[in-house]
Amino acid sequence: YQKQRNSQRTTTSMATEQSKILVIGGTGYIGKFIVEGSAKSGHQTFALVRESSLSDPVKGKIVQNFKDLGVTILYGDLSDKESLVKAIQHVDVVISTVGLSQLMNQINIISAIKESGKHIKRFLPSEFGNDVDRTVAIGPAKSEFAMKAEIRRVVEAEGVPYTYVINNCFNGYFLATLAQCETRLTSPPRDKVTIYGDGNSKAILNKEEDIAAYTMRAVDDPRTLNKTVYINPPKNIVSQNDVVALWESKIGTTLEKTYVSEEELLKKIPESPHPLDLLLALNHAIFVKGDQTWFTIEPSFGVEASQLYPDVKYTSVDEYLNQFV
């Protein structure tokens, strides 16, 4: 009981010291979860959006949702240095969730942090995937990861305090489809499934709201400063075979399985149009080569979120699949 009281006291004292957070790229896929997670966790939250987003029917709704949550909307653009500097002056922590096409523009964020004259406690560049310094990816996945790695080097060279968040796979992309990247599925297939390699490599699959919850816990934690935070909850470290078997047991059906060998996959990647080539390359890295699980997290460079924050109730792969039954 005393321990519980102490942890409550710690939580309360931490609540008073919560950083003000700016999210850049908040209307994107993971961005909207990060903005919501920030607002719901009690951080004073700012979202930098383009004015053109307001007239976009989808993004306009997302921005309205942010406002309803009490988020302060700031207008600006990655290519408009002045708007970045102004926005950064409101906050203590900057989180970037920009998409692939804007990854290299994050150099402007780093330079705006330096120029703002504001002591930014932490910058979280757009990562939210595999660890780009420890990847065995090839082709278009390797090119994307190389850009993220390049941004890391600039952050470090400029001496900007950072945290890199590695959440591995988004459930909405990978688990909801059983990693079927060649079809536009919104729920797991009930007839046939493609399995990459032998289907035994372990991947890590996380729900987007949980990714946001862990990220929010990390932003003010001294243990995550200048470290890589891996979101590797034990129940979510699974192979494609594990996931397919779990789904089969839930629906009481055996799926027809097609195995694509690594050799076939390597031939297919360069022959495929974009973005299929990228999806296939990601599946090769994650589900054939075990890109997310082949290395050990050493205290010199990283920490694991579910160990740091055991009180965060995450959604297991098993629980997540129930919504589709």
The 8 nearest C-alpha neighbors of each residue, nearest first, counted from 0:
[[1, 3, 2, 4, 5, 6, 7, 8],
 [2, 0, 4, 3, 5, 6, 7, 8],
 [1, 3, 5, 0, 4, 6, 7, 8],
 [2, 4, 0, 6, 1, 5, 7, 8],
 [5, 3, 1, 7, 2, 6, 8, 0],
 [6, 4, 8, 2, 7, 3, 9, 1],
 [5, 7, 9, 3, 8, 4, 10, 2],
 [8, 6, 10, 4, 5, 9, 11, 3],
 [7, 9, 5, 11, 6, 10, 4, 12],
 [10, 8, 6, 12, 7, 11, 13, 5],
 [11, 9, 13, 7, 8, 12, 6, 14],
 [12, 10, 14, 8, 13, 9, 7, 15],
 [11, 13, 9, 14, 15, 10, 8, 16],
 [14, 12, 10, 16, 11, 15, 9, 17],
 [15, 13, 11, 17, 12, 16, 10, 41],
 [14, 16, 13, 12, 17, 11, 10, 18],
 [17, 15, 13, 14, 18, 12, 219, 11],
 [18, 16, 14, 15, 42, 13, 19, 219],
 [17, 19, 91, 20, 42, 16, 92, 219],
 [18, 20, 90, 43, 91, 42, 44, 92],
 [19, 21, 92, 44, 90, 93, 45, 18],
 [20, 22, 45, 93, 46, 44, 94, 90],
 [23, 21, 94, 46, 25, 95, 93, 45],
 [22, 24, 95, 47, 25, 96, 46, 94],
 [25, 23, 97, 96, 26, 27, 30, 95],
 [24, 26, 30, 31, 27, 23, 22, 34],
 [25, 27, 31, 24, 30, 58, 61, 28],
 [28, 26, 30, 25, 24, 29, 31, 97],
 [27, 29, 30, 31, 26, 32, 25, 98],
 [30, 28, 32, 31, 27, 33, 96, 207],
 [31, 29, 25, 27, 33, 96, 32, 28],
 [30, 32, 25, 34, 26, 33, 29, 27],
 [33, 31, 35, 29, 30, 34, 36, 208],
 [32, 34, 211, 36, 30, 31, 35, 37],
 [35, 33, 37, 31, 36, 32, 25, 30],
 [36, 34, 32, 38, 37, 33, 39, 31],
 [37, 35, 33, 39, 211, 34, 38, 32],
 [36, 38, 34, 40, 35, 39, 42, 33],
 [39, 37, 35, 41, 40, 36, 42, 44],
 [40, 38, 36, 41, 37, 35, 42, 68],
 [41, 39, 37, 38, 42, 36, 215, 212],
 [40, 42, 39, 38, 43, 37, 14, 17],
 [43, 41, 38, 37, 44, 40, 19, 17],
 [42, 44, 19, 20, 41, 38, 45, 70],
 [43, 45, 20, 70, 42, 38, 19, 21],
 [44, 46, 21, 71, 70, 72, 20, 22],
 [47, 45, 22, 72, 21, 73, 23, 48],
 [46, 48, 73, 23, 74, 75, 72, 22],
 [49, 47, 74, 75, 46, 73, 50, 52],
 [48, 50, 51, 75, 52, 74, 76, 47],
 [49, 51, 52, 53, 74, 48, 75, 54],
 [50, 52, 49, 53, 54, 55, 48, 59],
 [53, 51, 55, 50, 49, 58, 54, 59],
 [54, 52, 59, 51, 55, 50, 58, 62],
 [53, 55, 52, 51, 59, 56, 58, 50],
 [54, 56, 52, 58, 59, 53, 57, 51],
 [57, 55, 59, 58, 54, 60, 53, 52],
 [58, 56, 60, 59, 55, 61, 52, 54],
 [59, 57, 61, 55, 60, 52, 56, 26],
 [58, 60, 53, 62, 56, 55, 57, 61],
 [61, 59, 63, 58, 62, 57, 64, 56],
 [60, 62, 58, 64, 63, 59, 65, 26],
 [63, 61, 65, 59, 64, 60, 58, 66],
 [64, 62, 60, 66, 65, 61, 59, 67],
 [63, 65, 67, 61, 62, 66, 60, 68],
 [66, 64, 62, 68, 70, 63, 67, 61],
 [65, 67, 70, 63, 69, 68, 64, 62],
 [66, 68, 64, 65, 69, 63, 70, 62],
 [69, 67, 65, 66, 70, 64, 38, 35],
 [70, 68, 66, 67, 71, 65, 38, 44],
 [69, 71, 66, 44, 65, 45, 68, 72],
 [72, 70, 45, 44, 46, 73, 69, 66],
 [73, 71, 46, 45, 47, 70, 74, 48],
 [72, 74, 47, 46, 48, 71, 75, 86],
 [75, 73, 48, 49, 47, 50, 72, 76],
 [76, 74, 82, 49, 48, 47, 73, 79],
 [75, 77, 79, 78, 49, 82, 48, 83],
 [76, 78, 79, 104, 107, 80, 83, 75],
 [77, 79, 76, 80, 107, 104, 75, 83],
 [80, 78, 76, 77, 81, 82, 83, 75],
 [81, 79, 83, 82, 78, 84, 111, 107],
 [80, 82, 84, 83, 79, 85, 111, 75],
 [81, 83, 75, 85, 80, 79, 84, 86],
 [84, 82, 80, 86, 81, 85, 111, 87],
 [83, 85, 111, 115, 81, 87, 86, 82],
 [86, 84, 82, 88, 83, 87, 81, 89],
 [85, 87, 83, 88, 84, 89, 82, 73],
 [88, 86, 84, 89, 85, 90, 83, 112],
 [87, 89, 85, 86, 90, 117, 115, 84],
 [90, 88, 87, 86, 85, 91, 19, 21],
 [89, 91, 19, 20, 87, 88, 92, 21],
 [92, 90, 119, 19, 120, 18, 20, 93],
 [91, 93, 20, 121, 120, 119, 90, 122],
 [94, 92, 21, 122, 20, 22, 123, 121],
 [95, 93, 123, 22, 122, 21, 124, 23],
 [94, 96, 23, 125, 124, 97, 22, 123],
 [97, 95, 125, 24, 30, 23, 25, 94],
 [96, 98, 24, 95, 125, 101, 102, 23],
 [99, 97, 101, 100, 102, 96, 27, 24],
 [98, 100, 102, 101, 97, 143, 103, 146],
 [101, 99, 98, 102, 103, 97, 104, 143],
 [102, 100, 104, 99, 103, 98, 97, 105],
 [101, 103, 99, 104, 105, 100, 98, 97],
 [102, 104, 105, 101, 106, 146, 150, 100],
 [105, 103, 106, 101, 102, 107, 77, 78],
 [104, 106, 108, 107, 103, 102, 109, 101],
 [105, 107, 109, 104, 108, 103, 110, 150],
 [108, 106, 105, 110, 109, 104, 111, 77],
 [109, 107, 105, 111, 106, 110, 112, 83],
 [110, 108, 106, 112, 111, 107, 113, 105],
 [109, 111, 107, 113, 112, 108, 114, 106],
 [112, 110, 114, 108, 84, 113, 109, 115],
 [113, 111, 109, 115, 110, 114, 108, 87],
 [114, 112, 110, 111, 115, 116, 109, 117],
 [113, 115, 111, 116, 112, 110, 84, 117],
 [116, 114, 84, 117, 112, 113, 111, 88],
 [115, 117, 114, 113, 118, 112, 88, 119],
 [118, 116, 115, 119, 88, 112, 87, 113],
 [117, 119, 120, 116, 91, 112, 115, 113],
 [118, 120, 91, 121, 117, 92, 112, 122],
 [121, 119, 91, 92, 118, 160, 122, 161],
 [122, 120, 160, 92, 161, 119, 93, 123],
 [121, 123, 161, 93, 94, 92, 124, 160],
 [122, 124, 94, 162, 161, 163, 95, 93],
 [125, 123, 95, 126, 94, 122, 163, 96],
 [124, 126, 96, 95, 97, 127, 123, 102],
 [125, 127, 128, 124, 164, 165, 163, 147],
 [128, 126, 165, 166, 164, 125, 167, 129],
 [129, 127, 167, 165, 166, 126, 168, 130],
 [130, 128, 167, 131, 165, 291, 127, 166],
 [129, 131, 133, 132, 165, 134, 128, 291],
 [130, 132, 144, 134, 133, 148, 129, 147],
 [133, 131, 130, 134, 148, 144, 145, 129],
 [134, 132, 131, 130, 135, 294, 290, 129],
 [133, 135, 131, 136, 290, 132, 130, 129],
 [134, 136, 290, 284, 137, 133, 288, 141],
 [137, 135, 284, 141, 134, 140, 138, 280],
 [136, 138, 141, 140, 280, 139, 135, 284],
 [139, 137, 141, 140, 280, 142, 136, 269],
 [138, 140, 142, 277, 141, 143, 280, 137],
 [141, 139, 143, 142, 138, 280, 277, 281],
 [140, 142, 137, 136, 144, 138, 139, 143],
 [143, 141, 139, 145, 140, 144, 138, 146],
 [144, 142, 140, 146, 145, 141, 139, 147],
 [143, 145, 141, 147, 131, 146, 142, 148],
 [144, 146, 148, 142, 143, 147, 141, 149],
 [147, 145, 149, 148, 144, 143, 150, 103],
 [148, 146, 144, 150, 149, 145, 151, 131],
 [149, 147, 145, 151, 146, 150, 131, 144],
 [148, 150, 146, 152, 151, 147, 145, 153],
 [149, 151, 153, 147, 152, 148, 154, 146],
 [152, 150, 148, 154, 149, 153, 155, 147],
 [151, 153, 155, 149, 150, 154, 156, 148],
 [152, 154, 156, 150, 155, 151, 157, 149],
 [155, 153, 151, 157, 152, 159, 156, 150],
 [156, 154, 158, 152, 157, 153, 151, 159],
 [155, 157, 153, 158, 154, 152, 159, 151],
 [158, 156, 154, 155, 159, 153, 109, 113],
 [157, 159, 155, 156, 160, 154, 153, 161],
 [158, 160, 154, 157, 161, 155, 122, 121],
 [161, 159, 121, 225, 122, 120, 158, 224],
 [162, 160, 122, 225, 121, 123, 224, 159],
 [161, 163, 123, 225, 226, 227, 224, 223],
 [162, 164, 227, 123, 228, 165, 226, 126],
 [165, 163, 228, 127, 227, 126, 166, 229],
 [166, 164, 229, 127, 128, 167, 129, 228],
 [165, 167, 230, 127, 128, 229, 164, 168],
 [166, 168, 128, 129, 165, 203, 204, 291],
 [169, 167, 204, 203, 205, 128, 170, 166],
 [168, 170, 171, 205, 172, 204, 173, 206],
 [171, 169, 174, 206, 173, 205, 172, 204],
 [172, 170, 175, 169, 173, 174, 206, 207],
 [173, 171, 170, 169, 175, 174, 176, 178],
 [172, 174, 178, 170, 176, 175, 177, 171],
 [173, 175, 170, 177, 176, 178, 171, 172],
 [174, 176, 186, 171, 187, 173, 177, 170],
 [175, 177, 187, 178, 174, 179, 173, 186],
 [178, 176, 174, 179, 187, 173, 175, 243],
 [179, 177, 173, 176, 180, 174, 172, 282],
 [180, 178, 176, 177, 181, 182, 193, 192],
 [181, 179, 182, 178, 278, 279, 275, 183],
 [180, 182, 179, 275, 183, 278, 279, 184],
 [183, 181, 184, 180, 179, 176, 185, 275],
 [184, 182, 185, 181, 180, 176, 179, 186],
 [183, 185, 186, 182, 176, 187, 188, 175],
 [186, 184, 175, 176, 183, 187, 171, 172],
 [185, 187, 175, 184, 176, 323, 188, 177],
 [188, 186, 176, 175, 177, 189, 184, 185],
 [189, 187, 190, 191, 186, 192, 176, 177],
 [190, 188, 191, 187, 254, 252, 250, 192],
 [189, 191, 254, 188, 255, 192, 253, 252],
 [192, 190, 255, 254, 256, 189, 188, 193],
 [191, 193, 256, 255, 257, 254, 194, 188],
 [194, 192, 257, 256, 258, 179, 195, 259],
 [195, 193, 258, 198, 257, 259, 192, 196],
 [196, 194, 259, 198, 258, 287, 197, 286],
 [195, 197, 260, 287, 261, 198, 259, 194],
 [198, 196, 199, 195, 258, 194, 260, 287],
 [199, 197, 240, 239, 196, 195, 194, 200],
 [198, 200, 238, 197, 240, 201, 239, 286],
 [201, 199, 289, 238, 286, 287, 198, 202],
 [200, 202, 238, 237, 289, 236, 199, 292],
 [201, 203, 237, 236, 238, 291, 285, 289],
 [204, 202, 236, 235, 167, 168, 237, 231],
 [203, 205, 168, 235, 170, 169, 167, 202],
 [206, 204, 170, 169, 168, 207, 203, 235],
 [205, 207, 170, 209, 208, 169, 210, 314],
 [206, 208, 210, 209, 169, 205, 211, 32],
 [209, 207, 211, 210, 206, 32, 212, 36],
 [210, 208, 212, 211, 206, 207, 313, 213],
 [209, 211, 207, 213, 208, 212, 214, 166],
 [210, 212, 33, 214, 208, 36, 209, 213],
 [213, 211, 209, 215, 214, 210, 36, 208],
 [214, 212, 216, 210, 215, 211, 209, 217],
 [215, 213, 211, 217, 216, 212, 210, 218],
 [216, 214, 212, 217, 213, 218, 211, 37],
 [215, 217, 213, 214, 218, 212, 219, 220],
 [216, 218, 214, 220, 215, 219, 223, 213],
 [219, 217, 215, 220, 216, 214, 121, 92],
 [220, 218, 217, 221, 18, 216, 17, 215],
 [219, 221, 217, 222, 223, 218, 216, 224],
 [222, 220, 224, 223, 219, 217, 218, 225],
 [223, 221, 220, 224, 226, 302, 217, 225],
 [224, 222, 226, 221, 220, 217, 162, 225],
 [223, 225, 226, 221, 222, 162, 161, 160],
 [226, 224, 161, 162, 160, 223, 227, 163],
 [227, 225, 223, 301, 224, 162, 300, 228],
 [226, 228, 301, 163, 162, 164, 300, 229],
 [229, 227, 164, 302, 303, 301, 165, 163],
 [230, 228, 303, 165, 231, 304, 166, 164],
 [229, 231, 166, 304, 303, 165, 232, 228],
 [230, 232, 229, 233, 203, 303, 305, 304],
 [233, 231, 305, 235, 234, 230, 236, 304],
 [232, 234, 235, 236, 231, 305, 315, 203],
 [235, 233, 315, 232, 236, 316, 237, 317],
 [234, 236, 233, 204, 203, 316, 232, 315],
 [237, 235, 203, 202, 233, 234, 201, 204],
 [238, 236, 201, 202, 235, 241, 203, 239],
 [239, 237, 201, 241, 199, 240, 200, 202],
 [238, 240, 198, 242, 241, 243, 199, 237],
 [239, 241, 198, 243, 238, 242, 244, 199],
 [242, 240, 238, 244, 239, 243, 237, 245],
 [243, 241, 245, 239, 240, 244, 246, 238],
 [242, 244, 246, 240, 245, 241, 247, 239],
 [245, 243, 247, 241, 246, 242, 240, 248],
 [244, 246, 242, 248, 243, 247, 241, 249],
 [245, 247, 249, 243, 248, 244, 242, 250],
 [248, 246, 244, 252, 250, 249, 245, 251],
 [247, 249, 251, 245, 246, 250, 244, 252],
 [248, 250, 246, 247, 251, 245, 324, 321],
 [249, 251, 247, 252, 248, 246, 324, 189],
 [252, 250, 248, 247, 249, 253, 246, 254],
 [253, 251, 247, 250, 254, 248, 189, 249],
 [252, 254, 247, 255, 251, 190, 248, 244],
 [255, 253, 191, 190, 256, 252, 192, 189],
 [254, 256, 191, 192, 190, 253, 257, 193],
 [257, 255, 192, 193, 191, 254, 258, 194],
 [258, 256, 193, 194, 192, 259, 255, 191],
 [257, 259, 194, 195, 193, 260, 256, 196],
 [260, 258, 195, 196, 194, 263, 264, 257],
 [261, 259, 196, 263, 262, 264, 258, 195],
 [260, 262, 264, 196, 263, 265, 259, 287],
 [261, 263, 265, 260, 264, 266, 259, 267],
 [264, 262, 266, 260, 261, 265, 267, 259],
 [263, 265, 267, 261, 266, 262, 268, 260],
 [266, 264, 262, 267, 263, 268, 261, 269],
 [265, 267, 263, 264, 268, 262, 269, 270],
 [266, 268, 264, 270, 265, 269, 271, 263],
 [267, 269, 276, 271, 270, 265, 266, 279],
 [270, 268, 271, 267, 276, 266, 265, 138],
 [269, 271, 267, 268, 272, 266, 276, 265],
 [272, 270, 276, 268, 269, 275, 267, 273],
 [273, 271, 275, 276, 274, 270, 269, 268],
 [274, 272, 275, 276, 271, 277, 278, 139],
 [273, 275, 277, 276, 272, 278, 271, 279],
 [276, 274, 273, 278, 277, 272, 271, 279],
 [275, 277, 268, 271, 279, 273, 274, 278],
 [276, 278, 280, 139, 274, 275, 279, 140],
 [279, 277, 275, 281, 280, 276, 180, 282],
 [278, 280, 282, 276, 281, 277, 268, 275],
 [281, 279, 283, 277, 278, 282, 140, 276],
 [282, 280, 278, 284, 283, 279, 140, 285],
 [281, 283, 279, 285, 286, 280, 284, 278],
 [282, 284, 287, 280, 281, 285, 286, 279],
 [285, 283, 136, 288, 281, 290, 282, 287],
 [284, 286, 290, 289, 282, 283, 287, 288],
 [285, 287, 282, 200, 289, 283, 288, 284],
 [288, 286, 283, 196, 289, 200, 285, 284],
 [287, 289, 284, 290, 285, 286, 283, 200],
 [290, 288, 285, 200, 292, 291, 286, 293],
 [291, 289, 285, 284, 288, 134, 292, 293],
 [292, 290, 289, 202, 129, 293, 285, 167],
 [291, 293, 289, 294, 290, 201, 202, 295],
 [292, 294, 289, 290, 291, 295, 288, 201],
 [295, 293, 292, 296, 291, 133, 290, 297],
 [296, 294, 297, 293, 292, 301, 298, 291],
 [295, 297, 301, 294, 298, 302, 300, 303],
 [296, 298, 299, 301, 300, 295, 302, 294],
 [299, 297, 301, 300, 302, 296, 226, 303],
 [300, 298, 297, 301, 226, 296, 302, 227],
 [301, 299, 298, 226, 297, 227, 302, 296],
 [302, 300, 227, 226, 298, 296, 297, 228],
 [301, 303, 228, 229, 298, 227, 304, 296],
 [302, 304, 229, 306, 228, 305, 230, 307],
 [305, 303, 307, 230, 306, 229, 308, 228],
 [304, 306, 308, 309, 232, 307, 303, 230],
 [305, 307, 304, 309, 308, 303, 232, 302],
 [308, 306, 304, 305, 309, 303, 302, 222],
 [309, 307, 305, 310, 306, 311, 304, 213],
 [308, 310, 305, 311, 306, 307, 312, 304],
 [311, 309, 308, 312, 305, 307, 313, 306],
 [312, 310, 309, 308, 313, 305, 213, 212],
 [313, 311, 310, 314, 309, 209, 305, 308],
 [312, 314, 209, 311, 315, 232, 206, 205],
 [315, 313, 318, 319, 206, 316, 312, 209],
 [314, 316, 318, 317, 234, 235, 319, 313],
 [317, 315, 319, 235, 318, 320, 314, 234],
 [316, 318, 315, 319, 320, 321, 245, 314],
 [319, 317, 315, 321, 320, 316, 314, 322],
 [318, 320, 316, 321, 317, 315, 322, 314],
 [319, 321, 322, 317, 318, 323, 316, 246],
 [322, 320, 324, 323, 318, 319, 317, 249],
 [321, 323, 320, 324, 319, 318, 186, 175],
 [324, 322, 321, 320, 186, 187, 319, 175],
 [323, 321, 322, 250, 249, 320, 246, 187]]
